[in-house]
Amino acid sequence: FALLAIIGAQTLSLEPLKTVVHWAAVPATIPILLQCLNFANMVPLVCSYLGGSRARVRLSVILGSLIPLLICIIWDAVMLGSGGGLSGMDPVRMILAAGGWWV
């Protein structure tokens, strides 16, 4: 992931991310995001592992949610900011075209 994000960031332009924004659609995505996190199944197990400590459980849920969130935000920024989705170009080909010894 990190390698793809670094390669993709070389062609990153923040302008498409600023101009194509549909903020009115954001609130409708919140229930989907919460359902994807699926805390209802996880919290009892985490509580038993951490001995019922409210502070430790809270910290583990927050950190366990932030890491995937940051990865998702970075990936979306690289893919949407590369212009591939907006110009009709394939984002994977754009990353490969950026090249380097690692590709």
C-alpha positions in Angstrom: 0.0 0.0 0.0 2.7 2.5 1.0 4.6 1.9 -2.2 1.6 2.5 -4.4 0.6 5.6 -2.4 4.1 7.0 -2.8 4.2 6.3 -6.5 0.7 7.7 -7.0 1.5 10.8 -4.9 4.1 11.8 -7.5 1.2 12.6 -9.9 -1.1 14.0 -7.3 -3.0 17.2 -8.0 -5.2 18.6 -5.3 -7.2 20.8 -7.7 -9.6 18.0 -8.8 -10.2 17.3 -5.1 -11.2 20.9 -4.5 -13.4 21.4 -7.5 -15.5 18.2 -7.7 -17.1 18.1 -4.3 -20.6 17.1 -3.4 -20.8 17.8 0.3 -24.6 17.3 0.3 -24.0 13.6 -0.3 -21.6 13.1 2.7 -24.3 12.7 5.5 -25.9 9.9 3.6 -22.6 7.9 3.8 -22.2 8.1 7.6 -24.6 5.1 8.4 -22.7 3.0 5.8 -19.3 3.9 7.3 -20.6 3.0 10.8 -22.0 -0.3 9.6 -18.7 -1.1 7.9 -16.8 -0.6 11.2 -19.2 -3.1 12.9 -18.4 -2.2 16.5 -21.4 -4.3 17.8 -19.6 -7.6 17.2 -16.1 -6.4 18.2 -16.6 -4.5 21.5 -17.5 -7.5 23.8 -14.4 -9.4 22.6 -12.1 -6.4 23.0 -13.6 -5.8 26.5 -12.7 -9.3 27.5 -9.2 -9.1 26.1 -8.5 -5.8 27.8 -10.0 -6.9 31.2 -13.0 -4.5 31.0 -10.9 -1.4 31.3 -13.0 1.4 29.7 -10.1 3.6 28.9 -8.1 0.8 27.2 -11.2 -0.4 25.2 -11.9 3.2 24.1 -8.3 3.7 23.1 -8.1 0.4 21.1 -11.4 1.1 19.3 -10.3 4.7 18.4 -6.8 3.7 17.2 -8.2 0.6 15.5 -10.6 2.8 13.6 -8.2 5.6 12.8 -5.6 3.5 11.1 -8.0 2.1 8.4 -9.6 5.5 8.0 -6.2 7.1 7.3 -5.3 4.4 4.8 -8.7 4.9 3.1 -8.3 8.7 3.0 -4.7 8.5 1.6 -5.8 6.0 -1.0 -8.8 8.0 -2.1 -6.7 11.2 -2.3 -4.1 9.5 -4.4 -6.6 7.9 -6.8 -9.0 10.8 -7.1 -6.1 13.4 -7.2 -4.3 11.6 -9.9 -6.9 12.6 -12.3 -7.6 9.1 -13.5 -11.2 9.0 -12.5 -11.9 12.5 -13.8 -10.1 12.3 -17.2 -11.1 8.8 -18.1 -7.6 7.4 -17.8 -6.8 4.3 -15.9 -5.3 5.2 -12.5 -3.1 2.0 -12.5 -1.6 2.9 -15.8 -0.9 6.4 -14.6 0.9 5.0 -11.5 2.9 2.6 -13.7 3.7 5.5 -16.1 5.2 7.5 -13.2 7.7 4.6 -13.1 10.7 4.2 -11.0 13.0 1.3 -10.2 10.3 -0.3 -8.0 7.6 -0.7 -10.6 
